[in-house]
């Protein structure tokens, strides 16, 4: 019989040394991220060989539009004549202070409001004149 621990026996099993405690595997440190650069603008490819492709214009964003000037312009078509005049003047004042856009709309609202005022003044004068002419005739119509 063989002794499993006998070092002279060739068939004997050699004792296995105790395994070292497993250490956690540390991942290799990551390389720092590469710097991010903006890619240069690439020109658009031509539409077809031999044809000219017009470049697309780049527009800068304009100033923010004053909301009251939009409301004033809409009210010039919908509301009585005093409303667009008042709102237009208020929006012009705000535009002057803040530098917003919409000055043209505010001016259009003011102008349309004053035109409406002039129209109503002329209309009232015409109605008064017609009523005055009818009253001076005594309510009778004459045919010459």
Buried (B, 14 or more C-beta within 10 A) or exposed (E): EEEEEEEEEEEEEEEEEEEEEEEEEEEEEEEEEEEEEEEEEEEEEEEEEEEEEEEEEEEEEEEEBBEBBBBBBBBBEEBEBEBBBBBBBBBBEBBEEEEBBBBEBBBBBBBBBBEBBEEEEEEEEEEEEEEEEEEEEEEEEEEE
